[in-house]
Amino acid sequence: MWVATADDGALAQIDPEANRVVQRIPVGNGASAVAVGYGAIWVATALDGEVVRVDLGTGRVTKRIAVGGRPVALATGADGVWVGSEESGSVARIDPGTDEALDAIAVGNGPAAVAVGLGAVWVANREDGTVSRIDPAASRVTNTVPAGDEPAGLAIGEDALWIADVGGALLRLDAESGQVDAEVQTDSAPTGLVDFDDEIWVTTVAPPAGHRGGTLRVGGSPAPLDPALGSYNPDSFLVDQLAYESLVGYRRAGGTAGARLVGELATGVPIPVDEARRYVFQLRSGIKYSDGTPMRAADVRESLERTLLLSPEELAPPFETIVGVDRCIEAGPACDLSDGIVANDEAGTVTVNLSRPDPQLPEKLVFLLVAPADTPRAPLLDAPPPGTGAYRIERVVPDRSALLTRNPYFESEQHGGRPAGFADRIEVEMGDESVQADAVEKGRLDVATVFGPATGATAALRTRIGARLRSGPFAMTEYAWLNTTAPPFDDPRVRQALNLAVDRARVVALTGGSEAADPTCQLLPPGLPGYRPICSFTLAPSPAGAWTAPDPARAQRLIAQSGARGTPIEVWTWHDRAAVGRYLAEVLGSLGFPADVRVFGDIGKMIEAGYRPGERPQIGLNGWIADSPDSATFLRALIGCKGDFNLSGFCDPEIDAAIARAEAAEAEGSSAWQRIERQIAQRAPVMPLTTRRYVVVTSPGAGNVQFHPIYGVLPDQIWVE
């Protein structure tokens, strides 16, 4: 019997007769799944993004195959090794004869299990609540069907596919009809299953309802909790997203399932009318604030007026298309948005009038947190106003602590099924990250973020606390912009060469290791619509799209063709990323470019300097966080001709037009994003380096940790024992 052990990155062999481990083979970081076939043992190492082949006879590692996307599921058969990667929403097929990845098949969100049999390859898409059937001969999905709430395990037995649904059932899918035709309810949550001797054996955990209650102690950064001050502040999300709601918001679910925009205070996301210059939101009935006051349509207008007054720099640009916002900013305390936001309390509607079409308005409204209309138009730092969320802010010590308890007027069904949360109380301690991680280890906190770890910090934590160091995908890409208007990066060959020469594994190590970041060759991060791994700037590119290693030989050939060697280059970076800046200078030196590093005190000062006339650097580091799951907005900002953050000075009207077409096609245009990213790679105006990860440390009693692509960790979904 072979077992993958994630904590120590090993493959353990167990003697079933002696009931003991007889050997342990190191395979890699985060060993997550194991399968046997074709004379080998295959192990998925989630943190390395690899599948490791171990010789069945000698126990030696003979091959490491990059598949990317955090592989967590394996199965052998049908002339392949099939690998499910949860963060890329794809299944890779490895040829067991050549050990090469031949295909990367797009399935659903969060593939958690793979099974081979009954003439097909089956994939459980946990975040979608579906199972996909892959035709192994054609390497394509032929059918996808609903299968419970969270299908997490698959097994084939009695001429059927059996599905473990974490929602509380064991499902039987008939292979001939392709439909679920039987269901066995359980008193727990099935997570895995296996067929043995014509019987199905199931592993289970306690049902979610059994974890309700208790006090969750959370570490956070100092941040204002007044919804008008913290609505656009990532450090405020931790609390504000628990206590307040918007007209619309993202599903409070981990992974790519959280990228779906749904109604919160509104019943849904409306389609614009009147030439796309008007949105009409129908409010849910019976919603009350945590003090029992009924929520009214007028509260929405007053909340936006108050927010623009208290946070004009952050919120005025996103809402500039709303009629009257410019006049509101000029009027200050006398702001009146009655022309732009028409509130009808009797009908329960909020109409938003625009000066021009703004297809991203619903996503922007996520950051408008609603409070009662009579809330004073002044900062409320120690006594934030009541909200309609699942929790209420009961006590605040500004920049030090907060206590949240259940909102007695919150009912999940009334709020469109928004989860009520597990803990009865959430205590937030605000302070330094490093101190909070230590507090978790000593038992004073249950959860703390380690988003900006120093080199080696996460590795040391992993050694001490094992699986209690957790990380999830975060919609953030770290990259370097390349000035396409000045030598030497005005030559696309030089830009491509640098992309090829950089060792992204080294950058990952300088960022804190595989728990903190993944190497990437593309701008779009996991979690955004249409994302699929793509990498042209790697040694031996494969259909799996994973970065494997730098290709310095190809880089040197491109530099020789350019004739640009010898051009002096200044690398811009800031204090926290100085080590990465110095490494890029080393790489440039190896390519024949004398390079110096200019380190700014913080990223804000560096960016400000980059926009001054004559100050634009040749190359600079930056990280870009998505504030909505919108691939078009993400790409336009960084490389669009009119991009707000296009420090490369790059402009390609054909790429801009392709982005517009993909945006208009919505779900039907999902495959277009891969073509667009290949176009961007050909021009290489930027150098993507890593996609960052949200890292937390947890106490032994904390469970069900979920990572949202926009909000980060979801405290209300964590339970404590």
MIFI-585561 format. One record per residue (C-alpha): residue in one letter; x, y, z. Coordinates in steps of 0.001 Angstrom, whole numbers, padded with zeros to 6 digits. Layout:
<pts>
- A,X,Y,Z $
...
</pts>
This chain:
<pts>
- M,000000,000000,000000 $
- W,001306,003426,-000957 $
- V,000360,006682,000776 $
- A,001267,010285,-000124 $
- T,002085,012350,002977 $
- A,001789,016094,002370 $
- D,003540,017401,005484 $
- D,006906,015798,004795 $
- G,006554,015501,001002 $
- A,007037,011751,001009 $
- L,005645,008565,-000475 $
- A,005184,005993,002275 $
- Q,004932,002235,001698 $
- I,002832,000375,004276 $
- D,003059,-003358,004885 $
- P,-000635,-004307,005366 $
- E,000229,-007502,007209 $
- A,002618,-005899,009660 $
- N,000620,-002640,009821 $
- R,003735,-000499,009646 $
- V,005609,001803,007295 $
- V,008452,-000104,005641 $
- Q,009943,002716,003568 $
- R,009536,006418,002956 $
- I,010578,008003,-000367 $
- P,011023,011798,-000617 $
- V,009074,013056,-003636 $
- G,008401,016797,-003251 $
- N,006396,019496,-001544 $
- G,002771,018866,-000700 $
- A,002396,015276,-001881 $
- S,-001367,015153,-002459 $
- A,-002341,012044,-004447 $
- V,-000901,008700,-005517 $
- A,-001746,006135,-008215 $
- V,-000094,002945,-009454 $
- G,000147,001850,-013075 $
- Y,002453,001187,-016021 $
- G,005170,-000244,-013775 $
- A,005426,002924,-011699 $
- I,004006,004848,-008786 $
- W,002772,008317,-009710 $
- V,002637,011044,-007067 $
- A,001116,014520,-007393 $
- T,003049,017205,-005506 $
- A,000630,020110,-005222 $
- L,003094,022738,-004002 $
- D,005613,021927,-006741 $
- G,003003,021648,-009510 $
- E,004499,018334,-010596 $
- V,003746,014659,-011052 $
- V,006615,012474,-009862 $
- R,007251,009026,-011360 $
- V,008709,006481,-008934 $
- D,010014,003162,-010252 $
- L,007908,000377,-008727 $
- G,010858,-001981,-008482 $
- T,013624,000254,-007147 $
- G,011633,002943,-005344 $
- R,013678,005646,-007060 $
- V,012321,008873,-008524 $
- T,012896,008612,-012270 $
- K,011023,011640,-013638 $
- R,009412,014922,-012594 $
- I,006744,016211,-014947 $
- A,005532,019811,-014629 $
- V,001756,020172,-014875 $
- G,001178,023348,-012797 $
- G,-002082,024444,-011241 $
- R,-001682,022537,-007941 $
- P,-002311,018877,-008957 $
- V,-004439,017053,-006358 $
- A,-005960,014053,-008168 $
- L,-004486,011124,-010114 $
- A,-005719,008056,-011970 $
- T,-004095,005642,-014410 $
- G,-005608,003798,-017363 $
- A,-006876,004440,-020895 $
- D,-003277,004811,-022113 $
- G,-002478,007655,-019785 $
- V,-001850,009086,-016368 $
- W,-004653,011594,-015744 $
- V,-003937,014525,-013449 $
- G,-006527,016925,-012038 $
- S,-005166,020377,-011156 $
- E,-007637,022209,-008929 $
- E,-006488,025781,-009561 $
- S,-006259,025587,-013337 $
- G,-009581,023789,-013837 $
- S,-007937,021264,-016127 $
- V,-006918,017629,-016429 $
- A,-003516,016844,-017943 $
- R,-002809,013564,-019706 $
- I,000694,012166,-019316 $
- D,002017,009565,-021759 $
- P,003432,006789,-019522 $
- G,005804,005737,-022293 $
- T,007508,009110,-022784 $
- D,006620,010783,-019460 $
- E,005447,013870,-021352 $
- A,002288,015914,-020811 $
- L,000319,015576,-024024 $
- D,-002908,017432,-023287 $
- A,-004432,019917,-020880 $
- I,-008200,019425,-021034 $
- A,-010420,022168,-019628 $
- V,-013016,020689,-017266 $
- G,-014893,022466,-014466 $
- N,-013827,024497,-011445 $
- G,-011846,022765,-008728 $
- P,-011294,019244,-010119 $
- A,-010862,017199,-006928 $
- A,-010958,013561,-008067 $
- V,-010295,011523,-011208 $
- A,-011347,007947,-012055 $
- V,-010781,005807,-015157 $
- G,-013231,003148,-016292 $
- L,-016512,002426,-018071 $
- G,-014936,003646,-021288 $
- A,-014107,007120,-020040 $
- V,-012144,009344,-017688 $
- W,-014347,010927,-014994 $
- V,-013618,014166,-013150 $
- A,-015340,015560,-010037 $
- N,-015551,019371,-010270 $
- R,-015972,020188,-006590 $
- E,-016614,023916,-006867 $
- D,-019220,023532,-009633 $
- G,-021059,020554,-008147 $
- T,-020607,018600,-011396 $
- V,-018919,015547,-012875 $
- S,-017333,015670,-016345 $
- R,-016864,012729,-018714 $
- I,-013724,012798,-020875 $
- D,-013420,010695,-024019 $
- P,-009803,009473,-023688 $
- A,-009444,008830,-027426 $
- A,-010459,012379,-028363 $
- S,-009047,014070,-025211 $
- R,-012153,016203,-024787 $
- V,-015116,016546,-022465 $
- T,-018229,014911,-023912 $
- N,-020659,015506,-021044 $
- T,-020911,017391,-017750 $
- V,-023764,016675,-015322 $
- P,-024862,018009,-011918 $
- A,-023667,015769,-009079 $
- G,-024555,016999,-005596 $
- D,-023197,020011,-003765 $
- E,-019453,019283,-003584 $
- P,-018322,016076,-005328 $
- A,-014965,015246,-003753 $
- G,-014318,011561,-004473 $
- L,-014937,009044,-007270 $
- A,-014867,005255,-007540 $
- I,-016050,002761,-010157 $
- G,-017962,-000326,-009029 $
- E,-020984,-002414,-010000 $
- D,-020919,-000967,-013532 $
- A,-021469,002583,-012274 $
- L,-019591,005659,-011143 $
- W,-019965,006391,-007419 $
- I,-019554,009946,-006185 $
- A,-018753,011151,-002664 $
- D,-020645,014407,-002103 $
- V,-019395,016464,000850 $
- G,-022930,017840,001071 $
- G,-023918,014565,002746 $
- A,-024691,011892,000152 $
- L,-023238,009031,-001851 $
- L,-024411,009286,-005473 $
- R,-024593,006657,-008223 $
- L,-024109,007803,-011823 $
- D,-025214,005438,-014568 $
- A,-022518,005401,-017258 $
- E,-024938,004572,-020060 $
- S,-027393,007401,-019413 $
- G,-024773,009764,-017993 $
- Q,-027128,010775,-015172 $
- V,-027243,010362,-011407 $
- D,-029914,007696,-010816 $
- A,-029525,006876,-007107 $
- E,-028626,008654,-003894 $
- V,-027740,007362,-000445 $
- Q,-028022,009955,002315 $
- T,-025482,009802,005136 $
- D,-025310,011395,008559 $
- S,-021911,012895,007757 $
- A,-019913,014355,004891 $
- P,-018357,011782,002496 $
- T,-014935,012835,001232 $
- G,-013446,009754,-000428 $
- L,-014411,006256,-001501 $
- V,-013056,003055,-003007 $
- D,-014509,-000123,-004510 $
- F,-013280,-003300,-002809 $
- D,-014673,-006792,-003305 $
- D,-017878,-005429,-004893 $
- E,-018499,-003109,-001964 $
- I,-018121,000677,-001759 $
- W,-016154,001902,001262 $
- V,-016509,005573,002180 $
- T,-014453,007948,004343 $
- T,-016406,010721,006034 $
- V,-015968,013766,008229 $
- A,-018467,015437,010536 $
- P,-021213,017405,008747 $
- P,-020761,021203,008674 $
- A,-023715,021773,011024 $
- G,-021821,019942,013739 $
- H,-019155,022674,013788 $
- R,-021441,025643,014473 $
- G,-020597,027739,017538 $
- G,-017584,028811,019574 $
- T,-015191,031749,019340 $
- L,-012807,032241,016434 $
- R,-009731,034359,017189 $
- V,-008325,036022,014074 $
- G,-005252,038147,013455 $
- G,-005491,041121,011101 $
- S,-003725,044285,010039 $
- P,-004696,047653,011538 $
- A,-007471,049108,009387 $
- P,-010547,051360,009728 $
- L,-013819,049439,010131 $
- D,-016122,052281,009141 $
- P,-017584,050931,005851 $
- A,-017065,054275,004106 $
- L,-013351,054197,004920 $
- G,-012570,050516,004507 $
- S,-014687,049462,001533 $
- Y,-011694,049567,-000867 $
- N,-009044,048599,001686 $
- P,-008005,044910,001539 $
- D,-007030,045035,005225 $
- S,-010596,046069,006110 $
- F,-012223,043245,004125 $
- L,-011606,040825,006982 $
- V,-014243,042524,009156 $
- D,-016300,044710,006831 $
- Q,-017296,041818,004553 $
- L,-018731,040061,007620 $
- A,-020763,042982,008956 $
- Y,-021889,044782,005789 $
- E,-023358,043998,002394 $
- S,-023545,045656,-001010 $
- L,-026207,045651,-003683 $
- V,-024245,042825,-005300 $
- G,-021251,040792,-004181 $
- Y,-019202,037711,-004889 $
- R,-020271,034314,-003601 $
- R,-018742,033601,-000206 $
- A,-017083,030402,-001367 $
- G,-013494,029377,-001823 $
- G,-011673,029010,-005133 $
- T,-013081,029955,-008506 $
- A,-016637,029424,-007225 $
- G,-016156,032730,-005403 $
- A,-015696,034587,-008693 $
- R,-019428,034558,-009416 $
- L,-021238,037879,-008956 $
- V,-024595,037465,-007174 $
- G,-027214,039669,-005580 $
- E,-026711,040601,-001923 $
- L,-029114,043359,-000904 $
- A,-030489,043187,-004453 $
- T,-032286,040085,-005703 $
- G,-029852,039713,-008572 $
- V,-027511,041414,-011030 $
- P,-029641,043416,-013506 $
- I,-029043,043881,-017207 $
- P,-028545,047555,-018151 $
- V,-031286,049306,-020122 $
- D,-031678,052602,-021993 $
- E,-028614,052079,-024199 $
- A,-026752,050573,-021228 $
- R,-026952,053810,-019231 $
- R,-029335,052656,-016499 $
- Y,-029334,049786,-013994 $
- V,-032426,049018,-011898 $
- F,-031804,046971,-008755 $
- Q,-034723,045294,-006992 $
- L,-034040,045079,-003254 $
- R,-034787,042010,-001161 $
- S,-037739,042504,001163 $
- G,-037590,042320,004933 $
- I,-033845,042984,005309 $
- K,-032921,044567,008644 $
- Y,-029768,046069,010073 $
- S,-028167,044548,013152 $
- D,-030026,047081,015355 $
- G,-033408,046028,013918 $
- T,-033854,049043,011606 $
- P,-035381,048088,008207 $
- M,-033101,048587,005226 $
- R,-034448,051114,002682 $
- A,-033584,052097,-000884 $
- A,-032563,055581,000284 $
- D,-029780,054009,002346 $
- V,-027935,053097,-000858 $
- R,-027782,056685,-002129 $
- E,-026830,058074,001272 $
- S,-024111,055411,001656 $
- L,-022512,056367,-001661 $
- E,-022662,060079,-000803 $
- R,-021030,059414,002575 $
- T,-018391,057157,001038 $
- L,-017459,059729,-001623 $
- L,-017156,062368,001074 $
- L,-014885,060277,003316 $
- S,-012907,058344,000649 $
- P,-012934,060508,-002499 $
- E,-009537,059447,-003845 $
- E,-010292,055716,-003687 $
- L,-013982,055649,-004656 $
- A,-014519,058616,-006991 $
- P,-012675,057052,-009990 $
- P,-014636,053752,-009981 $
- F,-017972,055574,-009753 $
- E,-017217,058505,-012081 $
- T,-019749,057291,-014673 $
- I,-022662,057740,-012232 $
- V,-024518,060990,-012957 $
- G,-023596,063681,-010447 $
- V,-020484,062108,-008917 $
- D,-018235,064910,-010162 $
- R,-020570,067537,-008676 $
- C,-020793,065539,-005465 $
- I,-017020,065633,-004993 $
- E,-016989,069415,-005522 $
- A,-019906,069941,-003123 $
- G,-018291,068102,-000227 $
- P,-020724,067760,002737 $
- A,-023547,069107,000550 $
- C,-023179,066208,-001905 $
- D,-026477,065245,-003573 $
- L,-026661,062199,-005868 $
- S,-030426,062160,-006310 $
- D,-030046,062418,-010111 $
- G,-027596,059539,-010336 $
- I,-029097,057258,-007658 $
- V,-032900,057244,-007687 $
- A,-034186,055500,-004559 $
- N,-037798,054336,-004434 $
- D,-038516,053146,-000901 $
- E,-042088,052145,-001681 $
- A,-041175,049950,-004670 $
- G,-037906,048800,-003111 $
- T,-035838,049744,-006154 $
- V,-032555,051556,-006683 $
- T,-031986,053010,-010157 $
- V,-028439,053976,-011133 $
- N,-028199,056476,-014002 $
- L,-024939,056707,-015935 $
- S,-023420,059428,-018064 $
- R,-022069,056736,-020388 $
- P,-022218,052911,-020557 $
- D,-020135,051195,-017893 $
- P,-020309,047386,-018160 $
- Q,-018115,047022,-015050 $
- L,-020482,049005,-012796 $
- P,-021934,045923,-011015 $
- E,-018411,044768,-010084 $
- K,-017573,048265,-008811 $
- L,-020701,048322,-006627 $
- V,-019249,045419,-004641 $
- F,-017169,048062,-002858 $
- L,-020179,050202,-001882 $
- L,-021075,048898,001583 $
- V,-024512,050011,002717 $
- A,-025328,051564,006104 $
- P,-028428,053401,007392 $
- A,-029210,056757,005755 $
- D,-028967,058623,009056 $
- T,-025338,057590,009619 $
- P,-023308,060752,010403 $
- R,-021100,062001,007559 $
- A,-018001,061785,009725 $
- P,-015536,058939,010401 $
- L,-016860,056456,012974 $
- L,-013673,054701,014014 $
- D,-014651,053392,017451 $
- A,-018376,052802,016816 $
- P,-019025,051776,013160 $
- P,-022673,051925,012010 $
- P,-024906,048829,011953 $
- G,-024867,046611,008891 $
- T,-026940,043835,007334 $
- G,-024241,041138,007240 $
- A,-024160,037850,009136 $
- Y,-022231,039468,012008 $
- R,-022393,042771,013861 $
- I,-019463,044810,015130 $
- E,-020034,044895,018861 $
- R,-016855,046523,020083 $
- V,-013851,048257,018457 $
- V,-010554,049536,019770 $
- P,-009243,051398,016690 $
- D,-006203,049738,015095 $
- R,-006030,047217,017961 $
- S,-009029,044893,018192 $
- A,-012657,044215,017303 $
- L,-015370,041860,018520 $
- L,-018070,040542,016201 $
- T,-021119,038532,017235 $
- R,-024016,037114,015252 $
- N,-026465,039568,013714 $
- P,-029758,038520,015373 $
- Y,-031746,039780,012380 $
- F,-029780,037859,009728 $
- E,-031465,034894,008056 $
- S,-029572,033049,005345 $
- E,-032635,032315,003202 $
- Q,-033689,035962,003292 $
- H,-030229,036961,002037 $
- G,-030242,034699,-001003 $
- G,-028564,031780,000760 $
- R,-025527,033699,001990 $
- P,-023865,031510,004679 $
- A,-024592,032531,008267 $
- G,-021088,031597,009413 $
- F,-019867,028949,011846 $
- A,-018446,030807,014854 $
- D,-020771,032575,017299 $
- R,-018083,035150,018080 $
- I,-015137,036415,016038 $
- E,-012403,038234,017951 $
- V,-010010,040208,015735 $
- E,-006579,041190,017008 $
- M,-004878,043826,014842 $
- G,-001114,044056,014722 $
- D,002124,042914,013133 $
- E,001950,039746,010996 $
- S,005046,038110,012452 $
- V,003776,038580,016012 $
- Q,000389,037137,015090 $
- A,001879,034017,013531 $
- D,003748,033460,016764 $
- A,000475,033985,018677 $
- V,-001143,031175,016677 $
- E,001718,028828,017509 $
- K,001348,029698,021202 $
- G,-002424,029172,021155 $
- R,-003600,032793,021543 $
- L,-005058,033032,018011 $
- D,-006732,030556,015667 $
- V,-005899,032179,012311 $
- A,-003286,034701,011176 $
- T,-002199,035879,007750 $
- V,001387,035610,006513 $
- F,000922,037414,003204 $
- G,004339,039048,002949 $
- P,006755,036425,004280 $
- A,010505,036940,004179 $
- T,012659,034414,002392 $
- G,012586,031148,004300 $
- A,009849,032230,006706 $
- T,007186,029927,005306 $
- A,009608,027018,005092 $
- A,010442,027453,008775 $
- L,006758,027650,009659 $
- R,006031,024531,007618 $
- T,008736,022675,009530 $
- R,007249,023689,012869 $
- I,003514,023394,012259 $
- G,003139,021197,009158 $
- A,-000287,021247,007539 $
- R,-001420,024114,009778 $
- L,000403,026388,007331 $
- R,-002153,026739,004562 $
- S,-002284,028722,001350 $
- G,-004783,029351,-001400 $
- P,-004901,031125,-004752 $
- F,-005110,034907,-004698 $
- A,-005865,036959,-007804 $
- M,-002513,038760,-007803 $
- T,000281,038652,-010368 $
- E,003757,039969,-009663 $
- Y,005516,041140,-012801 $
- A,008108,043515,-014203 $
- W,007091,046171,-016696 $
- L,009497,046708,-019594 $
- N,009721,050167,-021150 $
- T,008872,049466,-024786 $
- T,009615,053063,-025821 $
- A,013330,053191,-024955 $
- P,016423,051002,-025453 $
- P,016995,048168,-024972 $
- F,013399,047031,-024361 $
- D,012057,048805,-027426 $
- D,013249,045625,-029187 $
- P,010805,042725,-028595 $
- R,013684,040238,-028913 $
- V,015302,041708,-025805 $
- R,012007,041523,-023938 $
- Q,011496,037899,-024938 $
- A,015083,037051,-024028 $
- L,014721,038396,-020492 $
- N,011498,036421,-020071 $
- L,013367,033279,-021125 $
- A,016437,033899,-018975 $
- V,014717,034543,-015638 $
- D,014609,031631,-013226 $
- R,011092,031990,-011850 $
- A,011781,029309,-009245 $
- R,014417,031655,-007816 $
- V,011833,034458,-007668 $
- V,009408,032099,-005887 $
- A,012126,031316,-003344 $
- L,012771,035044,-002819 $
- T,009036,035511,-002260 $
- G,008806,032960,000535 $
- G,008638,029605,-001243 $
- S,005962,027521,-002903 $
- E,003401,028233,-000185 $
- A,003645,031951,-000962 $
- A,003832,032015,-004769 $
- D,003702,029994,-007986 $
- P,005867,030668,-011059 $
- T,003961,032071,-014023 $
- C,004560,033250,-017590 $
- Q,001197,034995,-017986 $
- L,-000592,038017,-016587 $
- L,-003973,036464,-015759 $
- P,-003938,034751,-012343 $
- P,-005974,031662,-011381 $
- G,-009570,032447,-010514 $
- L,-010238,034857,-013367 $
- P,-012618,033732,-016144 $
- G,-010909,032005,-019028 $
- Y,-007685,031355,-017106 $
- R,-005711,028351,-018313 $
- P,-001962,027846,-017741 $
- I,000097,029041,-020715 $
- C,003866,029385,-020865 $
- S,006040,030172,-023869 $
- F,009024,031320,-021803 $
- T,010238,027993,-020482 $
- L,012539,025164,-021340 $
- A,010555,022468,-023167 $
- P,007073,024080,-023317 $
- S,004203,021584,-023003 $
- P,000407,021603,-023430 $
- A,000095,021623,-019634 $
- G,001279,025246,-019740 $
- A,003581,024989,-016725 $
- W,006877,026833,-016334 $
- T,009676,024320,-015780 $
- A,013063,026068,-016092 $
- P,014763,029044,-017759 $
- D,016131,028709,-021284 $
- P,019328,030812,-021248 $
- A,020585,029414,-024562 $
- R,017539,030646,-026467 $
- A,017756,033955,-024578 $
- Q,021394,034495,-025612 $
- R,020561,033831,-029266 $
- L,017845,036493,-029212 $
- I,020168,039018,-027572 $
- A,022839,038333,-030188 $
- Q,020288,038960,-032949 $
- S,019214,042254,-031353 $
- G,022707,043736,-031181 $
- A,021685,045547,-027996 $
- R,024356,044185,-025621 $
- G,026092,046820,-023550 $
- T,023095,049099,-022996 $
- P,023115,050187,-019316 $
- I,019895,049425,-017441 $
- E,018454,050663,-014143 $
- V,016078,048305,-012330 $
- W,013440,049949,-010156 $
- T,012078,048205,-007090 $
- W,011019,048993,-003522 $
- H,012325,047965,-000132 $
- D,010193,044817,000320 $
- R,011191,043440,-003101 $
- A,014811,044624,-003171 $
- A,016102,041045,-003314 $
- V,014075,040335,-006460 $
- G,015303,043588,-008026 $
- R,018917,042626,-007365 $
- Y,018316,039192,-008867 $
- L,016903,040728,-012061 $
- A,020018,042901,-012278 $
- E,022112,039694,-012114 $
- V,020141,038168,-014971 $
- L,020518,041310,-017069 $
- G,024250,041236,-016403 $
- S,024450,037643,-017628 $
- L,022789,038759,-020866 $
- G,025370,041508,-021399 $
- F,023589,044532,-019922 $
- P,025336,046499,-017130 $
- A,022582,046865,-014519 $
- D,022100,048909,-011355 $
- V,019241,048741,-008863 $
- R,017296,051722,-007559 $
- V,015402,050912,-004350 $
- F,012494,053109,-003210 $
- G,011178,053237,000341 $
- D,007770,051943,-000696 $
- I,005919,050936,-003832 $
- G,003759,054072,-003851 $
- K,006750,056385,-004201 $
- M,008198,054216,-006954 $
- I,004959,054230,-008969 $
- E,004543,057972,-008503 $
- A,008048,058547,-009835 $
- G,007341,056258,-012774 $
- Y,004567,058549,-013977 $
- R,006676,061715,-013938 $
- P,007752,063011,-017359 $
- G,011220,061747,-018165 $
- E,011297,059431,-015129 $
- R,009831,056282,-016677 $
- P,012281,053469,-015849 $
- Q,013503,050846,-018281 $
- I,012283,048071,-015997 $
- G,010393,048047,-012703 $
- L,008673,045557,-010393 $
- N,005008,045632,-009493 $
- G,002208,043450,-008172 $
- W,-001357,043765,-009464 $
- I,-004358,042541,-007460 $
- A,-007679,041986,-009200 $
- D,-010519,043856,-007536 $
- S,-013026,041905,-009638 $
- P,-012973,038586,-011531 $
- D,-012788,040447,-014843 $
- S,-010066,039317,-017220 $
- A,-010602,042258,-019577 $
- T,-010171,044860,-016841 $
- F,-007070,043105,-015510 $
- L,-005305,043014,-018886 $
- R,-006396,046478,-020023 $
- A,-004999,048121,-016918 $
- L,-001515,046703,-017482 $
- I,-001016,046484,-021262 $
- G,-003998,048277,-022873 $
- C,-003330,051337,-025019 $
- K,-005239,053435,-022466 $
- G,-004348,051297,-019471 $
- D,-004366,053126,-016140 $
- F,-001252,051249,-015054 $
- N,000526,050674,-018352 $
- L,004032,051734,-017334 $
- S,005484,049841,-020310 $
- G,004142,052459,-022724 $
- F,002909,049537,-024819 $
- C,000064,049823,-027315 $
- D,-001249,047190,-029730 $
- P,-004711,048026,-031159 $
- E,-005135,044422,-032326 $
- I,-004724,043097,-028785 $
- D,-007097,045774,-027455 $
- A,-009688,044738,-030042 $
- A,-009263,041051,-029164 $
- I,-009828,041860,-025467 $
- A,-013018,043755,-026363 $
- R,-014315,040825,-028435 $
- A,-013599,038310,-025674 $
- E,-015281,040561,-023127 $
- A,-018418,040869,-025276 $
- A,-018561,037094,-025783 $
- E,-018457,036488,-021991 $
- A,-018539,032731,-021210 $
- E,-018595,031812,-024892 $
- G,-015280,033591,-025335 $
- S,-013420,031803,-022535 $
- S,-010974,030119,-024935 $
- A,-010187,033527,-026459 $
- W,-008225,034559,-023356 $
- Q,-005585,031919,-024078 $
- R,-005157,033261,-027613 $
- I,-004880,036802,-026251 $
- E,-002238,035773,-023726 $
- R,-000230,034141,-026509 $
- Q,-000428,037422,-028449 $
- I,000809,039290,-025376 $
- A,003670,036808,-024957 $
- Q,004768,037377,-028556 $
- R,005085,041104,-027900 $
- A,006291,040613,-024271 $
- P,005663,044155,-022945 $
- V,005879,042796,-019402 $
- M,007601,039918,-017632 $
- P,005157,037942,-015450 $
- L,007039,036314,-012572 $
- T,004704,034795,-009983 $
- T,001096,034522,-008973 $
- R,000950,035232,-005271 $
- R,-000839,033045,-002744 $
- Y,-002759,033901,000397 $
- V,-000913,032265,003300 $
- V,-002323,031666,006782 $
- V,-001285,029762,009894 $
- T,-004010,028064,011914 $
- S,-004509,026502,015318 $
- P,-005095,022725,015612 $
- G,-008820,023369,016193 $
- A,-009432,025538,013100 $
- G,-010913,023820,010067 $
- N,-012639,024398,006724 $
- V,-010230,027190,005753 $
- Q,-011361,028612,002411 $
- F,-009615,031166,000214 $
- H,-011639,033580,-001882 $
- P,-009940,034904,-005058 $
- I,-010878,038523,-004208 $
- Y,-011510,038672,-000447 $
- G,-008725,036321,000663 $
- V,-009435,033995,003600 $
- L,-013112,033744,004654 $
- P,-013326,033910,008475 $
- D,-017054,033133,008583 $
- Q,-016393,029789,006860 $
- I,-013778,028669,009402 $
- W,-014961,026489,012269 $
- V,-013278,025961,015611 $
- E,-013266,022901,017841 $
</pts>
